[in-house]
Amino acid sequence: MQPLREVSRPSPVPKRVLFVCTGNSCRSVMAQGLLQHRLKQLEQRLAEPVEVLSAGVFAIEGMPASKETVRLLQQEGVDYSGHMARRLSDNLIRQTTWIFVMEPLHREEILRRVPEAKEKVHLLKTFGLPERLPEDQAIVPDPIGKPAEVYEICFATIREAVERVAQALTSSRKAG
């Protein structure tokens, strides 16, 4: 797997990984919680600290994560009961090292706002895969308002992709 190529950032902060979805109450929250948890396990393999954030392109500031999202993360030993949604800002886009989106619409919105972010925006589901999927298969579908089984499928998809992100972050240590 190729390590992540670092995009320069203006401020001297740790590397930042940002997960973006629509409302910042399900998918991006799952990804944030899973990656934070995984990076704690891999901490000694990281060259420097990594800050993991999430936001929604159309989030309502302060809304909690969905109950199903909180439940699934708790089963992994991750407590996100206090999560409050954050709306994606241009400043956050600029200050982030890598951005992972759940669907092409999110990437388009980011690039409409901050075109220079192109090199650091990745579709989460396809990141690190040896072959590209057609865009309609590259989406992590939004589970909001759907049955628990849909959340579980979404969570499993995100977990697989987050593992590839974690591996890329730990191998980027060698890439310097």
C-alpha positions in Angstrom: 0.0 0.0 0.0 1.2 3.5 -0.9 1.8 5.8 2.1 -0.3 9.0 2.1 1.4 11.9 0.4 1.5 14.8 2.7 0.1 18.1 1.6 1.8 21.1 3.2 -0.3 23.1 5.7 0.3 26.6 6.9 0.1 26.1 10.7 2.5 24.0 12.9 -0.2 21.5 14.1 -0.1 17.8 14.2 -1.1 15.9 11.1 -4.8 16.2 10.7 -7.2 13.6 9.2 -10.7 14.9 8.5 -13.7 12.6 7.7 -16.6 14.4 6.0 -20.2 13.3 5.4 -23.4 15.2 5.1 -24.7 15.8 8.6 -21.7 14.7 10.9 -24.0 12.4 12.9 -23.3 9.0 11.4 -20.7 8.1 8.8 -18.0 10.7 9.6 -18.5 10.1 13.3 -18.0 6.3 12.9 -14.8 6.9 10.9 -13.5 9.4 13.4 -14.1 7.2 16.4 -12.7 4.1 14.7 -9.5 5.8 13.5 -8.9 7.4 16.8 -9.3 4.1 18.5 -7.0 2.3 16.0 -4.3 5.0 16.2 -4.2 4.6 20.0 -3.3 0.9 19.4 -0.7 1.9 16.8 0.7 4.9 18.6 4.3 3.7 18.8 4.3 3.2 15.0 3.4 6.9 14.3 6.2 9.3 13.6 4.1 12.2 15.0 0.7 12.7 16.6 -2.3 12.6 14.3 -5.4 14.6 15.1 -8.6 13.0 13.8 -11.7 15.2 13.2 -15.0 15.0 11.5 -17.5 17.4 10.0 -20.5 17.6 7.8 -21.0 19.6 4.6 -24.6 20.4 5.7 -24.3 19.7 9.5 -26.4 21.4 12.1 -23.9 22.6 14.7 -24.2 20.8 18.0 -26.5 18.0 17.0 -25.6 14.7 18.6 -24.5 11.5 16.8 -27.3 9.1 16.0 -28.1 6.6 18.6 -27.1 3.7 16.3 -23.7 5.3 15.7 -23.1 5.8 19.4 -24.2 2.1 20.0 -21.9 0.7 17.3 -18.9 2.7 18.5 -19.6 1.7 22.1 -19.4 -2.0 21.1 -15.9 -1.2 19.9 -15.0 0.4 23.2 -15.3 3.9 21.9 -17.6 6.5 23.7 -19.0 9.1 21.4 -22.1 9.9 23.4 -20.9 13.5 23.8 -20.3 14.1 20.1 -21.6 17.4 18.7 -21.9 17.9 15.0 -19.6 20.4 13.3 -20.2 22.1 10.0 -17.4 21.9 7.5 -15.6 25.2 7.1 -13.1 26.5 4.5 -10.6 27.0 7.3 -10.9 23.4 8.4 -10.4 22.2 4.9 -7.2 24.3 4.6 -5.8 23.2 7.9 -6.3 19.5 7.3 -3.6 17.2 6.0 -5.9 14.5 4.6 -9.6 14.6 4.0 -11.7 11.4 3.5 -15.2 11.8 2.1 -18.1 9.3 2.0 -19.3 10.2 -1.5 -18.4 12.2 -4.6 -20.9 15.0 -3.6 -18.8 15.7 -0.5 -15.6 15.9 -2.6 -17.3 18.3 -5.1 -18.4 20.6 -2.3 -15.0 20.7 -0.8 -13.3 21.5 -4.1 -16.0 24.1 -4.9 -15.0 25.9 -1.7 -11.3 25.3 -1.7 -10.0 24.1 -5.1 -6.4 23.8 -3.9 -7.5 21.0 -1.6 -7.7 18.5 -4.5 -4.6 16.5 -3.7 -5.7 15.8 -0.1 -9.3 14.7 -0.7 -10.0 11.0 -1.0 -13.1 8.8 -1.3 -12.9 6.7 1.9 -14.4 3.5 0.5 -11.9 3.3 -2.3 -8.8 4.6 -0.5 -5.9 2.1 -0.6 -7.7 -0.4 -2.9 -5.6 -1.8 -5.7 -8.3 -1.1 -8.3 -10.6 1.8 -8.6 -14.3 1.2 -8.2 -16.9 2.9 -10.4 -18.0 6.0 -8.6 -21.5 4.6 -7.9 -19.9 1.8 -6.0 -17.4 4.1 -4.2 -20.1 5.6 -2.0 -20.6 4.8 1.7 -24.4 5.0 1.8 -26.0 7.3 4.4 -27.7 5.1 7.0 -29.6 8.0 8.7 -33.2 7.0 9.5 -32.7 3.4 8.3 -32.9 0.1 10.3 -30.0 -1.0 12.5 -28.9 -3.6 9.9 -28.1 -0.7 7.5 -26.0 1.0 10.2 -24.1 -2.2 10.8 -23.3 -2.7 7.1 -22.2 1.0 6.9 -20.1 0.5 10.0 -18.3 -2.6 8.6 -17.6 -0.8 5.3 -16.1 2.2 7.2 -14.1 -0.1 9.5 -12.4 -1.8 6.6 -11.5 1.6 5.0 -10.3 3.1 8.2 -7.9 0.2 8.7 -6.4 1.1 5.3 -6.1 4.7 6.4 -4.4 3.6 9.6 -2.0 1.5 7.7 -1.2 4.4 5.4 -0.6 6.7 8.3 1.8 4.3 10.0 3.6 3.6 6.7 3.9 7.3 6.0 6.4 7.4 8.9 9.0 5.8 6.5 8.0 8.2 3.7 9.0 11.2 5.8 
